[in-house]
Amino acid sequence: MKRIFVAAALVASASAFAGDVGVSIGVGQPGFHGRIDIGNAPPPQLIYTQPVVVEPIPANATPVYLYVPPYEAKNWHRYCHKYAACAAPVYFVQQEWYENVYAPRVRHAAQPMAQVFYAHDIHGDVVRANVIRAHDVHAENVHARVVYRARGDDSKEGEDVDARAVSASEIVAHDIHARVVEADTLYVHDLHTGR
């Protein structure tokens, strides 16, 4: 009898701990609903052109952008407390815009940047790094705080890279072919630019 009681107590305590476990879903992840920061994202497609207001707000209140299920937007007075947005002008973004424009941008921005990138050739529209070491850079635009022209450094490490965008803290490459190259520091043998 004692064993059954102890077993029942263990099961009850385990289920109590399981109830305390919280799951956090971040912006851009499937299943997320909540506030979003528009920042420099393309203008959102909105469910309603005018902000929805539940409680009186000051004239200079900052609008809030939310991604919520359609039934919550339609009955906002019932759900505004869930998002702590009853006393704010609220714009609801459309699901299609959130899933196809905003969420992919957030997921891409959250990807960690490679610390060091070694390549023989890099072909891309945009190449970004804190430090780039390359033999040749062919680019329409080069953005760098410092550009070093290293004569005679013909180091050939890595493979060819063809991409629209390459980002890294440091890039070591023989050739970079890109529309845009951005770096804090750029070490290069030859620099060929459109400008």
N, C-alpha and C positions, 0 to 999 in steps of 0.2 A: 504494500500500500504506500509505503514511504517512497519507493522508487517511482511509482506512478505520479505522486504529488510533485516530486522533484522534476520529473520529465515535463509535466504540465507547466510548472513554473518557468522552466527554461524556454519552452515554446512561447509562452506568453511574453517573456522578456525580450525574446528575439523579435517577435512581431512588433513590440513597442519601439525597439530600436529601428526597425525597418521603416516605421512611419516617420522617423526623424530624418531620414535620408532625403536630401533635396536634390533635384535635378535642375540645372541651369541651362537654358537654351539661349544662346547669344544671337545678336543681330546677324542676319545673313544665313543662319542655319535653318533647316526645315523645321516647321512647327513654331517658329518665333512669331509672336504678336507683341506689339508695344511701340514705344517711342523710337523714332529714327532721326538721325542727324543728317539733314540734306547736304550740308557743307557745300562742296563744289560738284556735287552730282548733277546730272541733267535735271531740268525742272520736272517735278513729279506730275504724273497724271493723277488727278484728284477725283474722288467719288462725287463730291459736291464742290462747286466753284467758290462758295462762301464758307467761312469757318463756322463750325457748330459751337454754340455757347449754351451751357446749362445754367450756370450761376452768373450773377453780375460780375463784370470784370472791369479793371481800370482801362482807360482809353489807350494807354500805351503798352498794354499787355503783349508779351511776345507770343506769337502763335506756336503751337505744338503740332508736329507731324506724327501721325500714328498709322501703323499698319495693324488693322483689327479685322476679325471676321465680319462679313457683310451684315449679319443679323445684329451685331453689337453696334455698328455704325448707324443702322436704322433706328435702334432703340437706345441711343447714346445716354439718355438720362438714367437708364438702369445700370449701365456699365462704366460710366465715367470714373466712379470711385476705384474700380479695379486698376485703373491706370493713373490714378492721382491727377486727373486732368479735368475735374469738374469746373474749376475756376480759371480755365484757360480757353482761348479760342483754338479750336482743334480742326485741322485739315486731315482728312482720311485719304491715304494714297491707295490707288487701285492695285489689286492683286497682281495683275499682269505686269505693271511697271515695277512693283517691288521684286517679283520673282525673276524678271528678265533683264532689268536694268540695275536696280539698287543692290540686291543681294549678291550678284556676281562681282560687282565692284568692291563690296565689303570683303568678300571671301578672298579676292585677289590681293587687296591691300593687306590682309592679315597674314599672307604667306610670308614666311621668313626669307630674308634676302641672304643669298649665299655669301659667306665671308670672303672666300678667295675663289676666283674663277680662272682656270687655265685653259687656253685654247690656241690653236694655230690660227684659224680664221674665224671671225664672227661676222655673219651677215644678218642684219636686222634693221627694222625701222627705228627702234629706240634702244640704246645701250646706256645703262646707268650703273655707276659704281662710285664708291668713295675713292678708290685708287684703280686706275687702269694702266696696265703695262702692255704695250703692243708694238709690233714692228711697223705696220702701216695702219692708218685709220682713214677710211674713205667714208665721209659723212656729209650730209647736207648742212647740218648744224652741229657744232661742238660747244658744249657748255662745260667749262672747267674753271676752277679758281686758279689753278696752276697748270701750265703745260710745259713739260720738259722734253726737249728734242735730244734723244740719246743717240749719238752717232756711233755706228759700228756695232750696235747690240743686236745681233741676229739670232738671239735665242729662239728656238722653235720647240715649244712645249705644247702638248695637247692636240686636240682634233679640231676640225672645222665645225662651226656652229652657225646654223641658218635659223633665224627666229625674228619675229616682229619686234620683240622686246627682250633685252637681256639685262638683268639687275644683279648686282653683287657689290659687296663692300670693296673687294679688290678683284680686278680682272687682269690676267696675264695672257696675252694673245700675240700671235704673229701678225695677223691681219684682222681688222675689224671693218666690215662693210655695213653701214647703217645709215638711216635717214637722220637720226638724232643720236648723239653720244653725249652723255652727261656724267661728269665725274668731279669730285673735289680735287683730285690730283690725276694728271694724265701724263704717263711716260710713253713716248712714241718715237719711232725712228723717222717715219714720214707721215705728214698730216696733209690729207687731200680733202678740202672742204668746198661746198658750193658757195660759201660766203667767206 
